[in-house]
């Protein structure tokens, strides 16, 4: 699934202008604990989270996530936005809650990366 389709499904708004959204996303992961994200991450995924601090971008970068969606309409801190632009990681905000957005994306065919078990 490409990121533009994910943004549409999320009723999302791209916060990082100038960053390419024509990228392939292989799966998704929803979490607020960055230790969980690192423990179960897989490359080329989108991260759904309610955290907006700079550590979210650093974690996503280490785990090779392709994009971050902030749920519940949350807005990133200015430092978070600057780091994302520097690292070329798209940031999106969605008015949807994490449960609903995970369900929408999974229902639309995006693979869940919630565990390390093979699908």
N, CA, C and O atoms as a MOPAC input file, in Angstrom:
PM7 MOZYME 1SCF
protein

 N      0.86700 1    -1.17400 1     0.00000 1
 C      0.00000 1     0.00000 1     0.00000 1
 C      0.90800 1     1.23000 1     0.00000 1
 O      1.94000 1     1.24500 1     0.67200 1
 N      0.52700 1     2.24500 1    -0.74400 1
 C      1.38900 1     3.42700 1    -0.71400 1
 C      0.91400 1     4.41000 1     0.36400 1
 O     -0.22800 1     4.37300 1     0.82300 1
 N      1.84200 1     5.28200 1     0.74200 1
 C      1.57300 1     6.19500 1     1.84600 1
 C      0.42300 1     7.14400 1     1.53900 1
 O     -0.32800 1     7.51200 1     2.44200 1
 N      0.27500 1     7.54200 1     0.29400 1
 C     -0.83600 1     8.44600 1    -0.04600 1
 C     -2.18400 1     7.80100 1     0.24900 1
 O     -3.10600 1     8.47000 1     0.71700 1
 N     -2.30100 1     6.50800 1    -0.02300 1
 C     -3.54400 1     5.79300 1     0.27500 1
 C     -3.76800 1     5.71200 1     1.78200 1
 O     -4.89500 1     5.85500 1     2.25600 1
 N     -2.70800 1     5.48600 1     2.52000 1
 C     -2.80300 1     5.41900 1     3.98400 1
 C     -3.25700 1     6.76700 1     4.55000 1
 O     -4.10100 1     6.81400 1     5.44500 1
 N     -2.70600 1     7.84200 1     4.03600 1
 C     -3.09800 1     9.18100 1     4.49600 1
 C     -4.59100 1     9.40600 1     4.25000 1
 O     -5.29100 1     9.95800 1     5.09900 1
 N     -5.06100 1     8.98200 1     3.10100 1
 C     -6.48700 1     9.13300 1     2.78300 1
 C     -7.35200 1     8.31600 1     3.73700 1
 O     -8.35200 1     8.81800 1     4.25100 1
 N     -6.97400 1     7.05400 1     3.97900 1
 C     -7.73100 1     6.19800 1     4.89800 1
 C     -7.74700 1     6.74900 1     6.31800 1
 O     -8.71000 1     6.55200 1     7.06000 1
 N     -6.67300 1     7.44000 1     6.68900 1
 C     -6.54000 1     7.98700 1     8.03900 1
 C     -7.20800 1     9.35200 1     8.19900 1
 O     -7.20500 1     9.92200 1     9.29000 1
 N     -7.78500 1     9.88000 1     7.10300 1
 C     -8.25400 1    11.27000 1     7.12000 1
 C     -7.12500 1    12.17500 1     7.59100 1
 O     -7.33700 1    13.14400 1     8.32100 1
 N     -5.91600 1    11.83000 1     7.15000 1
 C     -4.71300 1    12.47200 1     7.66000 1
 C     -4.32100 1    13.75200 1     6.96000 1
 O     -4.77800 1    14.06400 1     5.86000 1
 N     -3.45600 1    14.47800 1     7.64100 1
 C     -2.86300 1    15.70300 1     7.11700 1
 C     -1.35900 1    15.52800 1     7.19400 1
 O     -0.81700 1    15.24900 1     8.26300 1
 N     -0.67700 1    15.69200 1     6.05800 1
 C      0.77700 1    15.60500 1     6.01300 1
 C      1.35800 1    16.85300 1     6.65300 1
 O      1.02400 1    17.97200 1     6.26300 1
 N      2.22800 1    16.66300 1     7.63500 1
 C      2.81800 1    17.78000 1     8.37500 1
 C      4.20400 1    18.15100 1     7.86300 1
 O      4.70900 1    19.23100 1     8.16800 1
 N      4.81000 1    17.28000 1     7.10000 1
 C      6.17200 1    17.48900 1     6.60900 1
 C      6.11900 1    17.76200 1     5.10500 1
 O      6.31800 1    16.85800 1     4.29300 1
 N      5.85600 1    18.98800 1     4.75600 1
 C      5.75000 1    19.32700 1     3.33900 1
 C      7.10800 1    19.13700 1     2.67000 1
 O      8.16100 1    19.32900 1     3.27800 1
 N      7.04400 1    18.75500 1     1.40600 1
 C      8.27000 1    18.55800 1     0.65300 1
 C      8.84800 1    17.16100 1     0.75300 1
 O      9.82300 1    16.84700 1     0.07100 1
 N      8.26400 1    16.31700 1     1.59200 1
 C      8.73400 1    14.93600 1     1.71100 1
 C      7.84400 1    14.05800 1     0.84700 1
 O      6.61900 1    14.16800 1     0.88300 1
 N      8.46700 1    13.19300 1     0.07900 1
 C      7.76900 1    12.32800 1    -0.86700 1
 C      6.81700 1    11.37500 1    -0.14700 1
 O      7.21000 1    10.68400 1     0.79200 1
 N      5.57300 1    11.34700 1    -0.59300 1
 C      4.59700 1    10.39900 1    -0.04100 1
 C      4.32000 1     9.26400 1    -1.01300 1
 O      3.44400 1     8.43600 1    -0.76800 1
 N      5.04800 1     9.22100 1    -2.09600 1
 C      4.90100 1     8.14400 1    -3.06900 1
 C      5.84100 1     7.00000 1    -2.68300 1
 O      6.73900 1     6.63000 1    -3.43900 1
 N      5.61400 1     6.45700 1    -1.49900 1
 C      6.46600 1     5.37700 1    -0.99000 1
 C      5.61000 1     4.18100 1    -0.60700 1
 O      4.45500 1     4.32600 1    -0.20700 1
 N      6.18300 1     3.02300 1    -0.73400 1
 C      5.49700 1     1.75800 1    -0.42100 1
 C      5.61200 1     1.47700 1     1.07200 1
 O      6.68800 1     1.58500 1     1.65900 1
 N      4.48800 1     1.11800 1     1.67000 1
 C      4.43700 1     0.73600 1     3.08000 1
 C      4.03900 1    -0.73200 1     3.13700 1
 O      3.01800 1    -1.12200 1     2.56900 1
 N      4.83500 1    -1.54600 1     3.81800 1
 C      4.60400 1    -2.99500 1     3.86900 1
 C      3.68200 1    -3.43800 1     4.99800 1
 O      3.04200 1    -4.48600 1     4.90500 1
 N      3.61400 1    -2.64500 1     6.06100 1
 C      2.79400 1    -3.03400 1     7.20300 1
 C      2.68300 1    -1.89500 1     8.19400 1
 O      3.21300 1    -0.80600 1     7.97300 1
 N      1.99200 1    -2.15600 1     9.28200 1
 C      1.78900 1    -1.12500 1    10.28600 1
 C      1.98100 1    -1.64700 1    11.69200 1
 O      1.87200 1    -2.84300 1    11.96000 1
 N      2.27400 1    -0.70400 1    12.59100 1
 C      2.48400 1    -1.03500 1    13.99600 1
 C      1.96900 1     0.13300 1    14.82000 1
 O      2.31300 1     1.28400 1    14.55000 1
 N      1.14700 1    -0.15200 1    15.82300 1
 C      0.61400 1     0.88800 1    16.68600 1
 C      1.09900 1     0.71200 1    18.11200 1
 O      0.86900 1    -0.33200 1    18.72300 1
 N      1.77900 1     1.73900 1    18.65700 1
 C      2.29200 1     1.64600 1    20.03000 1
 C      2.67300 1     3.02500 1    20.55000 1
 O      2.95500 1     3.94800 1    19.78500 1
 N      2.67300 1     3.13500 1    21.87000 1
 C      3.17200 1     4.33000 1    22.54000 1
 C      4.44600 1     4.05900 1    23.32600 1
 O      5.10900 1     4.99800 1    23.76400 1
 N      4.79200 1     2.81100 1    23.50800 1
 C      6.04900 1     2.45700 1    24.18000 1
 C      7.11100 1     2.20400 1    23.12300 1
 O      7.01700 1     1.24700 1    22.35500 1
 N      8.11200 1     3.06000 1    23.08600 1
 C      9.12500 1     2.93400 1    22.05200 1
 C      9.96500 1     1.66500 1    22.23300 1
 O     10.54300 1     1.17100 1    21.26600 1
 N     10.03800 1     1.14000 1    23.43800 1
 C     10.73500 1    -0.13900 1    23.63000 1
 C      9.97800 1    -1.26600 1    22.92800 1
 O     10.60000 1    -2.18000 1    22.38700 1
 N      8.65300 1    -1.21100 1    22.93200 1
 C      7.85700 1    -2.19700 1    22.18800 1
 C      8.08500 1    -2.05300 1    20.68400 1
 O      8.18400 1    -3.04700 1    19.96500 1
 N      8.16500 1    -0.83000 1    20.22600 1
 C      8.38900 1    -0.56800 1    18.80800 1
 C      9.71800 1    -1.18100 1    18.37000 1
 O      9.78800 1    -1.84600 1    17.33600 1
 N     10.76000 1    -0.95800 1    19.14800 1
 C     12.07100 1    -1.50500 1    18.79400 1
 C     12.10200 1    -3.02100 1    18.87100 1
 O     12.78300 1    -3.66900 1    18.07600 1
 N     11.37400 1    -3.59200 1    19.81600 1
 C     11.39000 1    -5.04400 1    20.00200 1
 C     10.68600 1    -5.79000 1    18.87400 1
 O     11.06100 1    -6.92200 1    18.56500 1
 N      9.69400 1    -5.19600 1    18.26400 1
 C      8.89000 1    -5.92200 1    17.27800 1
 C      8.85100 1    -5.24800 1    15.91500 1
 O      8.00600 1    -5.58000 1    15.08400 1
 N      9.73900 1    -4.32200 1    15.68100 1
 C      9.67500 1    -3.56700 1    14.43500 1
 C     10.12400 1    -4.38600 1    13.23700 1
 O     10.91100 1    -5.32600 1    13.35100 1
 N      9.59800 1    -3.99600 1    12.09200 1
 C      9.99500 1    -4.54600 1    10.80900 1
 C     10.13700 1    -3.37500 1     9.85200 1
 O      9.37600 1    -2.41100 1     9.94200 1
 N     11.10100 1    -3.44100 1     8.93500 1
 C     11.32500 1    -2.30700 1     8.02600 1
 C     10.13700 1    -2.01400 1     7.12800 1
 O      9.28900 1    -2.87200 1     6.88200 1
 N     10.09900 1    -0.78700 1     6.64800 1
 C      9.11900 1    -0.31600 1     5.66200 1
 C      7.69000 1    -0.27500 1     6.18400 1
 O      6.74200 1    -0.47400 1     5.42500 1
 N      7.53800 1    -0.01700 1     7.46700 1
 C      6.21200 1     0.05000 1     8.08100 1
 C      5.85800 1     1.49900 1     8.40400 1
 O      6.70100 1     2.39400 1     8.34400 1
 N      4.59900 1     1.69900 1     8.74500 1
 C      4.12200 1     2.96800 1     9.26800 1
 C      3.88900 1     2.77300 1    10.76600 1
 O      3.34600 1     1.75300 1    11.19100 1
 N      4.30000 1     3.75300 1    11.55200 1
 C      4.11400 1     3.72000 1    13.00000 1
 C      2.94400 1     4.61600 1    13.37300 1
 O      2.91300 1     5.78900 1    13.00200 1
 N      1.97900 1     4.06600 1    14.10900 1
 C      0.86500 1     4.83500 1    14.64400 1
 C      1.13000 1     5.03200 1    16.13000 1
 O      1.38100 1     4.06600 1    16.85000 1
 N      1.07700 1     6.27900 1    16.59200 1
 C      1.39300 1     6.55800 1    17.98300 1
 C      0.70900 1     7.82800 1    18.46600 1
 O      0.30700 1     8.67800 1    17.67100 1
 N      0.58800 1     7.93700 1    19.76700 1
 C      0.08400 1     9.14600 1    20.39000 1
 C      1.19900 1    10.00800 1    20.95400 1
 O      0.94800 1    11.10000 1    21.46300 1
 N      2.43100 1     9.52000 1    20.86500 1
 C      3.58000 1    10.28000 1    21.36200 1
 C      4.06000 1    11.25500 1    20.30500 1
 O      4.06500 1    10.93400 1    19.11700 1
 N      4.45900 1    12.43200 1    20.72400 1
 C      4.84600 1    13.46900 1    19.76500 1
 C      6.25400 1    14.01700 1    20.01400 1
 O      6.63800 1    15.01600 1    19.40600 1
 N      7.01500 1    13.39000 1    20.88400 1
 C      8.33900 1    13.91100 1    21.20900 1
 C      9.38400 1    13.47200 1    20.18000 1
 O      9.12000 1    12.57500 1    19.37900 1
 N     10.55300 1    14.08800 1    20.19300 1
 C     11.59300 1    13.76900 1    19.20300 1
 C     12.04800 1    12.30900 1    19.23400 1
 O     12.50000 1    11.78300 1    18.21700 1
 N     11.93600 1    11.66000 1    20.37100 1
 C     12.36300 1    10.26600 1    20.47200 1
 C     11.56700 1     9.35600 1    19.53100 1
 O     12.07500 1     8.31500 1    19.11300 1
 N     10.34200 1     9.72600 1    19.19600 1
 C      9.52800 1     8.93800 1    18.27600 1
 C     10.20900 1     8.86500 1    16.90400 1
 O     10.27500 1     7.79900 1    16.29300 1
 N     10.70800 1     9.99300 1    16.43400 1
 C     11.37600 1    10.01600 1    15.13200 1
 C     12.68600 1     9.24600 1    15.20300 1
 O     13.00700 1     8.49700 1    14.28000 1
 N     13.43900 1     9.41300 1    16.26700 1
 C     14.70900 1     8.69300 1    16.42300 1
 C     14.46400 1     7.17600 1    16.45700 1
 O     15.20900 1     6.40600 1    15.85000 1
 N     13.43300 1     6.76800 1    17.15800 1
 C     13.09500 1     5.33900 1    17.21900 1
 C     12.66600 1     4.83200 1    15.84800 1
 O     13.10100 1     3.76600 1    15.41300 1
 N     11.81900 1     5.58900 1    15.17300 1
 C     11.36500 1     5.19700 1    13.83700 1
 C     12.54300 1     5.08800 1    12.87300 1
 O     12.59300 1     4.18600 1    12.03700 1
 N     13.46800 1     5.99800 1    12.99800 1
 C     14.65200 1     5.97200 1    12.13800 1
 C     15.47600 1     4.70900 1    12.40600 1
 O     15.88600 1     4.03300 1    11.46300 1
 N     15.72000 1     4.38700 1    13.65500 1
 C     16.49000 1     3.19300 1    14.01000 1
 C     15.79900 1     1.91900 1    13.54500 1
 O     16.45700 1     0.97000 1    13.11900 1
 N     14.47700 1     1.89900 1    13.62500 1
 C     13.70200 1     0.70600 1    13.27400 1
 C     13.31300 1     0.66100 1    11.79200 1
 O     12.61900 1    -0.26000 1    11.36100 1
 N     13.75300 1     1.64000 1    11.02400 1
 C     13.51300 1     1.70000 1     9.58200 1
 C     12.02600 1     1.82400 1     9.20800 1
 O     11.58000 1     1.25300 1     8.21300 1
 N     11.27600 1     2.56900 1    10.01300 1
 C      9.89900 1     2.90200 1     9.64900 1
 C      9.93700 1     3.92000 1     8.52500 1
 O     10.87300 1     4.71400 1     8.42900 1
 N      8.92500 1     3.89600 1     7.67900 1
 C      8.87300 1     4.80000 1     6.53700 1
 C      8.07500 1     6.06500 1     6.83400 1
 O      8.25400 1     7.07900 1     6.15900 1
 N      7.18300 1     6.01900 1     7.85100 1
 C      6.33600 1     7.17100 1     8.16100 1
 C      5.78000 1     7.01100 1     9.56800 1
 O      5.76800 1     5.91700 1    10.13100 1
 N      5.31400 1     8.13700 1    10.12400 1
 C      4.71600 1     8.15800 1    11.45800 1
 C      3.37200 1     8.87000 1    11.36100 1
 O      3.26300 1     9.93800 1    10.75900 1
 N      2.34900 1     8.26100 1    11.96400 1
 C      1.03800 1     8.90600 1    12.05200 1
 C      0.72400 1     9.14900 1    13.52500 1
 O      0.74400 1     8.22400 1    14.33600 1
 N      0.43500 1    10.39100 1    13.85400 1
 C      0.02100 1    10.75300 1    15.20800 1
 C     -1.50000 1    10.63500 1    15.27700 1
 O     -2.21300 1    11.27200 1    14.50200 1
 N     -1.98400 1     9.83100 1    16.19500 1
 C     -3.42200 1     9.59300 1    16.32500 1
 C     -4.06700 1    10.66200 1    17.20500 1
 O     -3.38700 1    11.45300 1    17.85800 1
 N     -5.39900 1    10.65900 1    17.20100 1
 C     -6.21000 1    11.57000 1    18.01800 1
 C     -5.92100 1    13.04900 1    17.75400 1
 O     -6.07500 1    13.88700 1    18.64200 1
 N     -5.49700 1    13.36100 1    16.51600 1
 C     -5.26400 1    14.75000 1    16.14600 1
 C     -4.04900 1    15.39100 1    16.77700 1
 O     -3.90300 1    16.61300 1    16.74000 1
 N     -3.18400 1    14.59400 1    17.34900 1
 C     -2.01600 1    15.15600 1    18.03500 1
 C     -1.07100 1    15.81600 1    17.04800 1
 O     -0.95900 1    15.41200 1    15.89000 1
 N     -0.39300 1    16.84300 1    17.54300 1
 C      0.57300 1    17.59700 1    16.75600 1
 C      1.96500 1    17.39700 1    17.36900 1
 O      2.11500 1    17.42300 1    18.59100 1
 N      2.96900 1    17.20000 1    16.52900 1
 C      4.31900 1    16.98700 1    17.07100 1
 C      4.92100 1    18.25800 1    17.63300 1
 O      4.55200 1    19.36700 1    17.24700 1
 N      5.85000 1    18.07700 1    18.54700 1
 C      6.62400 1    19.20600 1    19.04100 1
 C      7.45700 1    19.74900 1    17.87800 1
 O      7.75500 1    19.01600 1    16.93500 1
 N      7.83300 1    21.01900 1    17.93900 1
 C      8.58000 1    21.62800 1    16.83200 1
 C      9.89500 1    20.90600 1    16.57400 1
 O     10.28400 1    20.74100 1    15.41800 1
 N     10.57700 1    20.47700 1    17.60800 1
 C     11.83400 1    19.73700 1    17.43300 1
 C     11.58500 1    18.41000 1    16.71400 1
 O     12.39200 1    17.99100 1    15.88400 1
 N     10.47800 1    17.75800 1    17.02800 1
 C     10.11800 1    16.50400 1    16.37000 1
 C      9.93900 1    16.72500 1    14.87400 1
 O     10.42000 1    15.93300 1    14.06300 1
 N      9.26100 1    17.77900 1    14.51800 1
 C      9.02800 1    18.11500 1    13.12000 1
 C     10.34000 1    18.40300 1    12.39200 1
 O     10.54000 1    17.94700 1    11.26700 1
 N     11.21600 1    19.14500 1    13.02100 1
 C     12.50900 1    19.46800 1    12.40200 1
 C     13.35100 1    18.22300 1    12.16200 1
 O     13.95300 1    18.07900 1    11.09800 1
 N     13.40000 1    17.33000 1    13.13000 1
 C     14.17500 1    16.09200 1    12.98000 1
 C     13.58600 1    15.23400 1    11.86200 1
 O     14.32800 1    14.66100 1    11.06400 1
 N     12.26600 1    15.14400 1    11.80100 1
 C     11.61600 1    14.34400 1    10.75700 1
 C     11.95400 1    14.88100 1     9.37100 1
 O     12.21200 1    14.10600 1     8.44900 1
 N     11.95400 1    16.18800 1     9.22200 1
 C     12.30300 1    16.78800 1     7.93000 1
 C     13.76500 1    16.47900 1     7.58700 1
 O     14.07500 1    16.11900 1     6.45100 1
 N     14.64900 1    16.62000 1     8.55700 1
 C     16.06900 1    16.31400 1     8.33300 1
 C     16.27500 1    14.86000 1     7.93900 1
 O     17.12000 1    14.55600 1     7.09600 1
 N     15.51000 1    13.96300 1     8.54200 1
 C     15.67800 1    12.52900 1     8.31000 1
 C     14.76300 1    12.00100 1     7.20300 1
 O     14.75900 1    10.80500 1     6.91400 1
 N     13.98900 1    12.89800 1     6.58600 1
 C     13.10300 1    12.53900 1     5.47900 1
 C     12.05500 1    11.48900 1     5.87800 1
 O     11.78200 1    10.54900 1     5.13200 1
 N     11.48100 1    11.67300 1     7.06200 1
 C     10.42900 1    10.77600 1     7.55100 1
 C      9.11300 1    11.55000 1     7.56700 1
 O      8.97400 1    12.51600 1     8.31700 1
 N      8.14400 1    11.13300 1     6.74300 1
 C      6.86100 1    11.82800 1     6.72900 1
 C      6.13800 1    11.72100 1     8.06700 1
 O      6.07100 1    10.64900 1     8.66800 1
 N      5.60100 1    12.84500 1     8.51800 1
 C      4.76000 1    12.88900 1     9.71400 1
 C      3.35400 1    13.26200 1     9.27800 1
 O      3.15400 1    14.17700 1     8.48000 1
 N      2.38500 1    12.53500 1     9.81700 1
 C      0.98200 1    12.74400 1     9.48600 1
 C      0.20600 1    12.82800 1    10.79400 1
 O      0.53800 1    12.13800 1    11.75800 1
 N     -0.80900 1    13.65400 1    10.83400 1
 C     -1.72000 1    13.64200 1    11.97100 1
 C     -3.08400 1    13.16000 1    11.48800 1
 O     -3.53000 1    13.49300 1    10.39000 1
 N     -3.73300 1    12.36400 1    12.34100 1
 C     -5.05700 1    11.82600 1    12.02400 1
 C     -5.99600 1    12.10800 1    13.19300 1
 O     -5.59200 1    12.00100 1    14.35100 1
 N     -7.24100 1    12.46500 1    12.90100 1
 C     -8.19800 1    12.69200 1    13.99100 1
 C     -8.66700 1    11.39300 1    14.64200 1
 O     -9.29100 1    11.42100 1    15.70200 1
 N     -8.37300 1    10.26800 1    14.01800 1
 C     -8.86000 1     8.97300 1    14.51000 1
 C     -8.03400 1     8.47800 1    15.70000 1
 O     -6.85700 1     8.80900 1    15.84300 1
 N     -8.67700 1     7.68600 1    16.53600 1
 C     -7.97400 1     7.03200 1    17.62800 1
 C     -7.14900 1     5.86300 1    17.09800 1
 O     -7.35200 1     5.41400 1    15.97000 1
 N     -6.23000 1     5.37900 1    17.90800 1
 C     -5.34300 1     4.31000 1    17.46100 1
 C     -6.10800 1     3.03600 1    17.10500 1
 O     -5.82100 1     2.40600 1    16.08700 1
 N     -7.06800 1     2.65800 1    17.92700 1
 C     -7.83200 1     1.43600 1    17.67500 1
 C     -8.54600 1     1.50300 1    16.33300 1
 O     -8.46000 1     0.57600 1    15.52700 1
 N     -9.25600 1     2.61200 1    16.09700 1
 C    -10.00000 1     2.75100 1    14.84800 1
 C     -9.06600 1     2.80900 1    13.64400 1
 O     -9.34200 1     2.18500 1    12.62000 1
 N     -7.98000 1     3.54200 1    13.75200 1
 C     -7.08000 1     3.68500 1    12.61400 1
 C     -6.37100 1     2.36700 1    12.29400 1
 O     -6.22000 1     2.02000 1    11.12300 1
 N     -5.94000 1     1.64300 1    13.30400 1
 C     -5.34400 1     0.32600 1    13.05800 1
 C     -6.35100 1    -0.57800 1    12.34600 1
 O     -5.99600 1    -1.27500 1    11.39600 1
 N     -7.59400 1    -0.56600 1    12.79800 1
 C     -8.63200 1    -1.38200 1    12.17700 1
 C     -8.88000 1    -0.99400 1    10.73500 1
 O     -9.00100 1    -1.86500 1     9.87300 1
 N     -8.95900 1     0.29500 1    10.45800 1
 C     -9.18100 1     0.76300 1     9.08400 1
 C     -8.06100 1     0.30900 1     8.14900 1
 O     -8.31400 1    -0.18500 1     7.05000 1
 N     -6.83200 1     0.48400 1     8.60000 1
 C     -5.69100 1     0.14300 1     7.75000 1
 C     -5.59100 1    -1.36500 1     7.53100 1
 O     -5.29100 1    -1.82400 1     6.42900 1
 N     -5.84500 1    -2.12300 1     8.58700 1
 C     -5.79900 1    -3.57900 1     8.45000 1
 C     -6.91800 1    -4.06500 1     7.54000 1
 O     -6.70000 1    -4.93300 1     6.69500 1
 N     -8.10100 1    -3.51700 1     7.70700 1
 C     -9.24700 1    -3.89000 1     6.87300 1
 C     -8.98300 1    -3.56400 1     5.39300 1
 O     -9.45700 1    -4.27300 1     4.50400 1
 N     -8.23000 1    -2.49600 1     5.13900 1
 C     -7.91000 1    -2.09400 1     3.77200 1
 C     -6.77300 1    -2.92500 1     3.17300 1
 O     -6.41700 1    -2.75200 1     2.00700 1
 N     -6.20400 1    -3.83100 1     3.98100 1
 C     -5.19300 1    -4.73500 1     3.44600 1
 C     -3.78100 1    -4.51800 1     3.93000 1
 O     -2.87700 1    -5.24200 1     3.51100 1
 N     -3.55500 1    -3.54000 1     4.80500 1
 C     -2.21100 1    -3.32600 1     5.33700 1
 C     -1.90200 1    -4.40500 1     6.36800 1
 O     -2.68100 1    -4.63300 1     7.29400 1
 N     -0.77600 1    -5.05500 1     6.20100 1
 C     -0.37900 1    -6.14100 1     7.09700 1
 C     -0.04200 1    -5.60700 1     8.48900 1
 O      0.55100 1    -4.53700 1     8.62600 1
 N     -0.42700 1    -6.36000 1     9.51200 1
 C     -0.08400 1    -6.01400 1    10.88300 1
 C      1.32400 1    -6.48900 1    11.19900 1
 O      1.69100 1    -7.62500 1    10.89600 1
 N      2.10800 1    -5.61100 1    11.81000 1
 C      3.43900 1    -5.96900 1    12.30900 1
 C      3.42800 1    -5.97100 1    13.84300 1
 O      4.44400 1    -5.67300 1    14.47100 1
 N      2.29400 1    -6.30200 1    14.43600 1
 C      2.14900 1    -6.27400 1    15.89000 1
 C      2.93900 1    -7.34800 1    16.60200 1
 O      3.18200 1    -7.22700 1    17.80300 1
 N      3.34500 1    -8.38600 1    15.91100 1
 C      4.14700 1    -9.42900 1    16.55500 1
 C      5.20100 1    -9.91600 1    15.58200 1
 O      5.16100 1    -9.58700 1    14.39700 1
 N      6.13100 1   -10.68800 1    16.07500 1
 C      7.18600 1   -11.24500 1    15.23300 1
 C      6.77700 1   -12.56600 1    14.61000 1
 O      7.55500 1   -13.16400 1    13.86600 1
 N      5.56800 1   -13.03200 1    14.90000 1
 C      5.09900 1   -14.28000 1    14.30900 1
 C      4.83400 1   -14.07600 1    12.83000 1
 O      4.37800 1   -13.00800 1    12.42300 1
 N      5.11500 1   -15.09000 1    12.02100 1
 C      4.83000 1   -14.96300 1    10.59000 1
 C      3.33200 1   -15.06700 1    10.35700 1
 O      2.61500 1   -15.78100 1    11.05900 1
 N      2.89400 1   -14.34600 1     9.37100 1
 C      1.46700 1   -14.29200 1     9.05000 1
 C      1.04700 1   -15.45200 1     8.20800 1
 O     -0.12500 1   -15.56000 1     7.84700 1

